[in-house]
Amino acid sequence: MIKKELFNDDLQELAAFAKAISHPARLAILQYLAETKSCISGDISDHLPLSRTTVSQHLKELKDLGLIHGSIDGLKVNYCLCSAQIHTSLAKFDQFFESIRTSEIHCETQ
């Protein structure tokens, strides 16, 4: 058994989301797609300071989590943000941290 399977599904989902957004390249991809306000046809690596192979690996991570869609159109791939999944993930993240943010226990360092 993998240790992470000992934790409930909500915590596993939050951890997967946190892992996906923990790399600056993946954040840059999300930011770029958000700024273009449309689907991108072609190679995103033209807009990032990374190799095509590296960008592909990061796109796969984001696609696997459902944060972006990538559909093949001839020789090109169209990439779009998946707003619904992003909103769902952010809401779960906010809900999780709300209980921590409002905790009544405060430790003072000395």
MODELLER restraints for C-alpha pairs under 7 A, 6 or more apart:
rsr = mdl.restraints
at = mdl.atoms
rsr.add(forms.Gaussian(group=physical.xy_distance, feature=features.Distance(at['CA:4:A'], at['CA:12:A']), mean=6.98, stdev=0.5))
rsr.add(forms.Gaussian(group=physical.xy_distance, feature=features.Distance(at['CA:14:A'], at['CA:93:A']), mean=6.47, stdev=0.5))
rsr.add(forms.Gaussian(group=physical.xy_distance, feature=features.Distance(at['CA:17:A'], at['CA:89:A']), mean=6.90, stdev=0.5))
rsr.add(forms.Gaussian(group=physical.xy_distance, feature=features.Distance(at['CA:20:A'], at['CA:61:A']), mean=6.55, stdev=0.5))
rsr.add(forms.Gaussian(group=physical.xy_distance, feature=features.Distance(at['CA:20:A'], at['CA:62:A']), mean=6.42, stdev=0.5))
rsr.add(forms.Gaussian(group=physical.xy_distance, feature=features.Distance(at['CA:21:A'], at['CA:27:A']), mean=5.90, stdev=0.5))
rsr.add(forms.Gaussian(group=physical.xy_distance, feature=features.Distance(at['CA:26:A'], at['CA:58:A']), mean=5.86, stdev=0.5))
rsr.add(forms.Gaussian(group=physical.xy_distance, feature=features.Distance(at['CA:33:A'], at['CA:80:A']), mean=6.58, stdev=0.5))
rsr.add(forms.Gaussian(group=physical.xy_distance, feature=features.Distance(at['CA:33:A'], at['CA:81:A']), mean=6.41, stdev=0.5))
rsr.add(forms.Gaussian(group=physical.xy_distance, feature=features.Distance(at['CA:38:A'], at['CA:80:A']), mean=6.80, stdev=0.5))
rsr.add(forms.Gaussian(group=physical.xy_distance, feature=features.Distance(at['CA:39:A'], at['CA:78:A']), mean=5.96, stdev=0.5))
rsr.add(forms.Gaussian(group=physical.xy_distance, feature=features.Distance(at['CA:39:A'], at['CA:79:A']), mean=5.28, stdev=0.5))
rsr.add(forms.Gaussian(group=physical.xy_distance, feature=features.Distance(at['CA:39:A'], at['CA:80:A']), mean=4.56, stdev=0.5))
rsr.add(forms.Gaussian(group=physical.xy_distance, feature=features.Distance(at['CA:40:A'], at['CA:78:A']), mean=5.28, stdev=0.5))
rsr.add(forms.Gaussian(group=physical.xy_distance, feature=features.Distance(at['CA:40:A'], at['CA:79:A']), mean=5.10, stdev=0.5))
rsr.add(forms.Gaussian(group=physical.xy_distance, feature=features.Distance(at['CA:40:A'], at['CA:80:A']), mean=6.61, stdev=0.5))
rsr.add(forms.Gaussian(group=physical.xy_distance, feature=features.Distance(at['CA:41:A'], at['CA:76:A']), mean=6.14, stdev=0.5))
rsr.add(forms.Gaussian(group=physical.xy_distance, feature=features.Distance(at['CA:41:A'], at['CA:77:A']), mean=5.66, stdev=0.5))
rsr.add(forms.Gaussian(group=physical.xy_distance, feature=features.Distance(at['CA:41:A'], at['CA:78:A']), mean=4.34, stdev=0.5))
rsr.add(forms.Gaussian(group=physical.xy_distance, feature=features.Distance(at['CA:41:A'], at['CA:79:A']), mean=6.51, stdev=0.5))
rsr.add(forms.Gaussian(group=physical.xy_distance, feature=features.Distance(at['CA:42:A'], at['CA:76:A']), mean=5.28, stdev=0.5))
rsr.add(forms.Gaussian(group=physical.xy_distance, feature=features.Distance(at['CA:42:A'], at['CA:77:A']), mean=5.85, stdev=0.5))
rsr.add(forms.Gaussian(group=physical.xy_distance, feature=features.Distance(at['CA:42:A'], at['CA:78:A']), mean=6.69, stdev=0.5))
rsr.add(forms.Gaussian(group=physical.xy_distance, feature=features.Distance(at['CA:45:A'], at['CA:51:A']), mean=6.32, stdev=0.5))
rsr.add(forms.Gaussian(group=physical.xy_distance, feature=features.Distance(at['CA:45:A'], at['CA:52:A']), mean=5.24, stdev=0.5))
rsr.add(forms.Gaussian(group=physical.xy_distance, feature=features.Distance(at['CA:45:A'], at['CA:55:A']), mean=5.92, stdev=0.5))
rsr.add(forms.Gaussian(group=physical.xy_distance, feature=features.Distance(at['CA:62:A'], at['CA:68:A']), mean=5.86, stdev=0.5))
rsr.add(forms.Gaussian(group=physical.xy_distance, feature=features.Distance(at['CA:63:A'], at['CA:69:A']), mean=5.91, stdev=0.5))
rsr.add(forms.Gaussian(group=physical.xy_distance, feature=features.Distance(at['CA:66:A'], at['CA:82:A']), mean=6.73, stdev=0.5))
rsr.add(forms.Gaussian(group=physical.xy_distance, feature=features.Distance(at['CA:66:A'], at['CA:85:A']), mean=6.32, stdev=0.5))
rsr.add(forms.Gaussian(group=physical.xy_distance, feature=features.Distance(at['CA:67:A'], at['CA:81:A']), mean=6.18, stdev=0.5))
rsr.add(forms.Gaussian(group=physical.xy_distance, feature=features.Distance(at['CA:67:A'], at['CA:82:A']), mean=5.15, stdev=0.5))
rsr.add(forms.Gaussian(group=physical.xy_distance, feature=features.Distance(at['CA:67:A'], at['CA:85:A']), mean=5.82, stdev=0.5))
rsr.add(forms.Gaussian(group=physical.xy_distance, feature=features.Distance(at['CA:67:A'], at['CA:86:A']), mean=5.73, stdev=0.5))
rsr.add(forms.Gaussian(group=physical.xy_distance, feature=features.Distance(at['CA:68:A'], at['CA:79:A']), mean=6.76, stdev=0.5))
rsr.add(forms.Gaussian(group=physical.xy_distance, feature=features.Distance(at['CA:68:A'], at['CA:80:A']), mean=5.50, stdev=0.5))
rsr.add(forms.Gaussian(group=physical.xy_distance, feature=features.Distance(at['CA:68:A'], at['CA:81:A']), mean=4.38, stdev=0.5))
rsr.add(forms.Gaussian(group=physical.xy_distance, feature=features.Distance(at['CA:68:A'], at['CA:82:A']), mean=4.84, stdev=0.5))
rsr.add(forms.Gaussian(group=physical.xy_distance, feature=features.Distance(at['CA:69:A'], at['CA:79:A']), mean=5.57, stdev=0.5))
rsr.add(forms.Gaussian(group=physical.xy_distance, feature=features.Distance(at['CA:69:A'], at['CA:80:A']), mean=5.24, stdev=0.5))
rsr.add(forms.Gaussian(group=physical.xy_distance, feature=features.Distance(at['CA:69:A'], at['CA:81:A']), mean=6.31, stdev=0.5))
rsr.add(forms.Gaussian(group=physical.xy_distance, feature=features.Distance(at['CA:69:A'], at['CA:82:A']), mean=6.29, stdev=0.5))
rsr.add(forms.Gaussian(group=physical.xy_distance, feature=features.Distance(at['CA:70:A'], at['CA:77:A']), mean=6.08, stdev=0.5))
rsr.add(forms.Gaussian(group=physical.xy_distance, feature=features.Distance(at['CA:70:A'], at['CA:78:A']), mean=5.37, stdev=0.5))
rsr.add(forms.Gaussian(group=physical.xy_distance, feature=features.Distance(at['CA:70:A'], at['CA:79:A']), mean=4.50, stdev=0.5))
rsr.add(forms.Gaussian(group=physical.xy_distance, feature=features.Distance(at['CA:70:A'], at['CA:80:A']), mean=6.61, stdev=0.5))
rsr.add(forms.Gaussian(group=physical.xy_distance, feature=features.Distance(at['CA:71:A'], at['CA:77:A']), mean=5.42, stdev=0.5))
rsr.add(forms.Gaussian(group=physical.xy_distance, feature=features.Distance(at['CA:71:A'], at['CA:78:A']), mean=5.23, stdev=0.5))
rsr.add(forms.Gaussian(group=physical.xy_distance, feature=features.Distance(at['CA:71:A'], at['CA:79:A']), mean=6.76, stdev=0.5))
rsr.add(forms.Gaussian(group=physical.xy_distance, feature=features.Distance(at['CA:72:A'], at['CA:78:A']), mean=6.30, stdev=0.5))
